[in-house]
């Protein structure tokens, strides 16, 4: 390992974060309102169970930001930090792209048969280049998928400080 400070941080979008937290609340509220409105217990129970399940997935698995450095990939979720060490990561892939799948989607780390979503949108070209430099600096040989489209907005754009590609 060369420079321990060489890292890349990618952020999920605000829209994705808000929707990830609002959806379980809406399901729970809708199920509770149906239950209080006199609907039989089965349908409201399905909505409440779906809201609880979606809420747990959001709290434990939805990435707020991801840091890629010499240790590996660290996914920060609302209630935990999940570290994927480099030996466990086989390659990076892309999730399905945007509308009609024409644009490259967000990065995912493939470990055995599971794909871990790193952020909910594609990184910008500068962040992709910084990711390549980071992997080379730490002597990590992991396959990277195709480069994002030119003009893709960087993930740090709507955050207070510009911490993007270099931190």
N, C-alpha and C positions, 0 to 999 in steps of 0.2 A: 504494500500500500504506500502510495506516495504522499499525497496531501490530505490529511484528515479533514480539512475544512472544505474540500471540494464536494459540493452537494447541489442537488436540484430540488426545489420545492414546487409542487404543482397543486393548484387549488380547485376545488369543486365550485360550480357556479352558485350564486345566491339564489337563483330561481330553483335550482335542484334542491338546495338545502331547505328552502321554505316549503316547497311541495312535499319533500320527504317528511317534514314535521307536521304539516297541516293535514295530510291524508289520513294518518291514523286517528287524529283527533276528530275529523269529520265522520269517519266510520264509527268510532265510539259514540259520538253524539247522535248520529242517525239511528244506531241500534238502540241506544237508551231512550230516545224519543219514541221509537216504535214500541218499545216495551212499556213505557209509561202511557202511551196512547191506547193500550189495550190489545195490541196485536199478540197473537199466540207466541209462546216463548221461543220456538225454533228459529224463526227468521231473525228476530233481534239478536239471538244468541250467536248466529252465524256472523252478523255484522260486528258484534262486540268482539268475538274471537278473532275475526279478520283484523280489526283495529289493533288488538293487543299484539297479534303476531307481526303485523306490519310495523308497529311501534318498536318492538324488540329488535327486529331486523334493522330499523333505522338507527336505533341507539347503539347497537353493537357492531354493525357492519357497514353503514353508509359512510364513506370517507369524506372528511372535511378538507383535509389536505394530505398529501403524500410527500415524504422526503426520501430521496434516493441518494445514498452516500456509500462510503466504504463498507459499512456494516451490512447493508442490504437495502430493502425497501421497508419504510416505516409508514404504515397507514394510520392516520389519526382519525378516530371515530369519536362521537360524543362521549362515550363511556370507557373507551380503552384505546391503547396504542397497540397495533398489531405489527410485529417485526417479522419480515420474511428474509431470512439470511440468504446470501448469494448461492450457497450450495443447494438450497431447496428450490430455487427458481430455474426452470428449464429455459424459458424464453419470455419475451414480451409479445403480446398480440394486441389486436384492436377489437373492441366491442363493435357491434353494428353501428354504422354511421348515422348521420342525421336523416333528414327526409329522403325517402326512397333509397337510402344507402349509398348515395353518390359521393359523399364526403367521408374521409376516414373518421372512424369513431375514436372514443377515448382509449387510453392505454389500459391494458390488463396484464397482470403478471400470471404466468402459467406455472403452477406447481403440481406435479403429478397430473391428476385429471381435473383439478379445480382451477378456475380462472378467478383471480382477485381483481376487481375493478379498482383502479388506482385513483381516478377522479372521474367526474361525470361528463367531461367534455374533452375534446382534443386539445393538446397543447399547441402553442404557437411555434413557428419555425425556429425562432431564437432559442426557445426552451428545448426543442428537439436537438439542436446543435449542442446546447449545454449538457444535455443528457448524454450525448455521444462522448463529449469531452470528459464528463464525470466517469463514465464506464472505462474509458481508456486510462484515465489517471489512476484508477484503482485496479487496473489489470483484470477487469471482469469481462468474461467472454459470454455474453448473452445476446441472442438474436433480437434485433429491433425490427419492428414492422415498418411499413412504408411511411415516408415522411408526410406530415400533415400538409394540406393544401397551402400554397402561398397566400398570405393575407389572413390566415387564421388568427383570431384574436388571442393574445396570450392569456393564461389563466390568472395572472396577478392583476389584470387591468382594473378590476373594480374593488380592489382592496386599498386600505388607507395608505400603506407604505408600499413602495415598489420593492418587493423582496424577491421577485421572480426568479430568473434563470441563475443568478449567481449565488444564491444563498441556500 
